[in-house]
Every structure is written in structure tokens, then in C-alpha cells.
Amino acid sequence: MSELTAGGDADRRQASNAGLFFRRWMANPLQMGSIIPSSPSLCRRIAALVERAADEVVLELGAGTGVVSRALLAAGVPAERLVVVEIVPAMAEHLRAVMPGVQVICGDAFALERALPAHWHGRVGTAICGIPLVLLPLAQQRRFVAAVEAVAPGRGFLLYTYCVTSPLPHGKLGLRARREAWTPLNFPPASVWRYQPRR
């Protein structure tokens, strides 16, 4: 494939991703943190923060069009060790089509104990959240934290967000919070926060 053709394919894929992402945002804005996909700079920052043993998986929650997923694969996460949970059937189908080998689950990130196959419970190295948790009431945030804890006890999760300060009231949720990255090149500028249970 020529460099020109490859560049054209990448441009078409980016335009297709943006269109699909925007249509999903129009259908349900509260499921989306932005009207456009995350930038390559932010995706690389997220991928660099992943921790995973050889027998563990990376769990991505709310994958959208898969821009973070592709950055994880590019950073060396094997396709068979990437598990993606996406609640919107059309988005899940898109992810299966563009990322062969990745385990795509059409399910609810707030009910992971049921959605994630039992053999992966306790074997999640890093969970990554692209869901705009900051927009949800405290009860729903607690439900999300409990869902992650049920399948990744003690591990917590990474949350990418457009908030400079912690988007979650971590004290009320029993979590420790640390901002791991800030990406001014994203539009809008984004942060990556790591939340872990207090012990």
C-alpha cells in the first residue's frame, strides 16, 4: 500500500469515527464526555499508564469508536488481552469490525460482575473509564466504583476527563485520587486520573 493510500485510509477512518461518535452523542449526550473522539495525544497518555501482568487483561469501559483501544493495541497490549465493554449495540458492532481479536462485550459497565466473563474476574490489570462519571449523581458513581471493585478488587481505575480538579468526590467514594497526566493538546484539554480504593 502506498503512503498516499494509507494516509487517505486513515483520514477516511478518522472522519467515519467522528461521524459515528457525533451520532451517538446526539442520541444520548449523558453517555458521552465530548462530541468528538479523544485526541491521539490523550490516547497515548492513557496507554502509557496501563499496568498489566502477562495473565491479566486491560478492561476498557465506554470505548466509543475505539480510539483509546487502538492506542492500547499500538502500545503493545495483545488483542486477546483487551476487553472492551460498550453499551450501545451499534458501537459494539463497529468495534468488533475494526478491531479483530479484541473481546468486545455489548453490556453495562455498571453491572460488570454480570457483563464480564467469570474467568476474567480478579484478572484485570487496569480498568479504563471513558464514561463521563462527573455528570452522574453520587449513587450512580458509587454503583460504578462497586462494579469495578467486583471484578478488579483493589485495583481501581483510570478515568479520563476534561476536569482539572478531581471529577469524582473521592473521599465520599472511599477512593484515593491522583492526577497522572494532563494533555493540553486534546480539545478540550484533558486529564487522566487514577482512583484506587482506600485500604
C-alpha positions in Angstrom: 0.0 0.0 0.0 1.4 3.4 -0.9 1.9 6.1 1.7 -0.7 8.2 -0.1 -3.3 5.5 0.0 -2.5 4.7 3.7 -2.9 8.4 4.6 -6.2 8.5 2.7 -7.5 5.5 4.5 -6.5 7.0 7.9 -8.3 10.2 7.0 -11.5 8.3 6.0 -11.4 6.3 9.2 -11.0 9.4 11.3 -13.9 11.1 9.5 -16.0 7.9 9.9 -15.1 7.7 13.6 -16.1 11.4 14.2 -19.4 10.9 12.4 -20.3 7.8 14.4 -19.2 9.4 17.6 -21.3 12.5 16.9 -24.4 10.5 16.1 -24.0 8.6 19.4 -23.6 11.9 21.3 -26.8 13.2 19.7 -28.7 10.1 20.7 -27.6 10.2 24.3 -25.3 13.1 25.5 -25.0 11.8 29.1 -23.2 8.6 27.8 -20.5 10.8 26.2 -17.9 13.1 27.6 -17.4 15.0 24.4 -18.9 15.5 20.9 -15.6 14.4 19.3 -13.3 11.4 19.9 -10.2 11.8 22.2 -7.0 13.0 20.6 -4.0 10.8 19.7 -2.0 12.6 22.4 -4.5 11.8 25.1 -4.9 8.2 23.9 -1.1 7.7 24.1 -1.0 9.1 27.6 -3.7 6.7 28.7 -1.9 3.7 27.1 1.3 4.7 28.9 -0.4 4.4 32.3 -1.6 0.9 31.8 -0.3 -1.7 34.3 -0.9 -5.4 33.4 0.7 -8.7 34.2 1.1 -11.3 31.5 -2.0 -13.2 32.6 -4.2 -10.1 33.1 -6.4 -8.1 30.8 -7.0 -4.4 30.2 -10.6 -3.5 30.6 -11.9 -0.5 28.7 -15.3 0.8 29.7 -17.2 3.1 27.3 -14.9 2.7 24.3 -16.9 4.7 21.8 -15.3 4.4 18.3 -12.2 2.7 19.7 -9.5 5.5 19.5 -8.2 4.6 23.0 -8.5 0.9 22.2 -6.3 1.3 19.1 -3.7 3.2 21.2 -3.6 0.4 23.7 -3.0 -2.1 20.9 -0.3 0.1 19.4 1.3 0.3 22.9 1.7 -3.5 23.0 -1.5 -4.7 24.7 -2.3 -8.0 22.8 -5.7 -8.0 21.2 -6.8 -11.1 23.1 -5.9 -9.3 26.4 -8.0 -6.3 25.6 -11.6 -6.5 26.8 -14.0 -3.6 25.8 -17.4 -3.0 27.3 -19.7 -0.8 25.2 -23.4 -0.4 26.0 -24.6 0.8 22.6 -25.1 -2.1 20.2 -24.1 -0.1 17.0 -20.9 1.0 18.6 -20.1 -2.5 19.8 -20.6 -3.8 16.3 -18.3 -1.1 14.9 -15.6 -2.1 17.4 -15.8 -5.8 16.5 -15.5 -4.9 12.8 -12.5 -2.6 13.2 -10.5 -4.5 15.9 -10.5 -8.2 15.2 -9.3 -10.3 18.1 -10.4 -7.8 20.7 -13.1 -9.1 23.1 -16.0 -6.7 22.7 -18.8 -7.1 25.1 -22.1 -5.2 24.5 -23.0 -4.7 28.1 -23.4 -2.3 31.1 -20.2 -1.0 32.7 -22.3 -0.5 35.9 -23.0 -4.3 36.0 -19.6 -5.7 35.3 -19.9 -8.8 37.5 -22.6 -10.0 35.1 -21.2 -8.5 31.9 -17.6 -9.7 32.2 -16.9 -13.4 31.8 -16.2 -15.0 35.2 -12.7 -16.2 34.1 -11.5 -12.6 34.0 -12.8 -11.7 37.4 -9.8 -10.8 39.6 -7.5 -10.8 36.5 -8.0 -7.2 35.4 -4.7 -5.3 35.4 -6.1 -1.9 34.5 -9.6 -0.7 34.0 -10.0 2.5 31.9 -13.2 4.6 32.0 -14.3 6.9 29.3 -17.8 7.4 30.8 -18.5 11.0 32.0 -18.9 10.0 35.6 -18.8 13.6 36.7 -22.3 14.1 35.3 -23.8 11.3 37.3 -25.3 11.5 40.8 -23.3 10.2 43.8 -25.4 7.0 43.9 -24.6 6.1 40.3 -20.9 6.9 40.9 -20.9 4.5 43.9 -22.5 1.9 41.7 -19.7 2.3 39.2 -17.0 2.0 41.8 -18.6 -1.1 43.2 -18.9 -2.6 39.7 -15.2 -2.2 39.1 -14.3 -3.5 42.6 -16.3 -6.6 41.9 -14.1 -7.7 39.0 -10.9 -5.9 39.8 -10.6 -5.9 43.7 -8.2 -3.3 45.0 -7.1 -2.2 41.5 -9.3 0.9 41.0 -9.4 2.5 37.6 -8.2 5.2 35.2 -10.6 8.0 34.3 -10.0 10.4 31.5 -11.9 13.7 31.9 -12.0 17.4 31.0 -11.9 18.4 34.7 -8.7 19.9 36.0 -9.6 19.0 39.6 -10.9 15.6 40.6 -14.2 14.9 38.8 -15.2 12.5 41.5 -15.8 13.2 45.2 -13.2 10.5 46.0 -13.4 10.9 49.8 -17.2 10.1 49.7 -16.5 7.2 47.4 -13.8 5.7 49.6 -11.1 6.3 46.9 -7.6 7.7 46.7 -7.2 10.1 43.7 -4.1 11.1 41.8 -3.9 13.0 38.5 -1.5 11.1 36.4 -1.5 13.1 33.2 -2.7 16.4 31.7 -3.0 16.8 27.9 -3.3 20.4 26.7 -3.2 19.2 23.1 -6.6 17.5 23.5 -9.7 19.5 22.6 -10.8 20.4 25.2 -7.6 19.8 27.4 -8.0 16.6 29.3 -6.6 14.9 32.5 -6.2 11.3 33.4 -7.0 10.4 37.0 -6.1 7.2 38.8 -8.6 6.2 41.5 -7.9 3.3 43.9 -9.8 2.0 47.0 -8.6 3.3 50.4 -7.3 0.4 52.5 
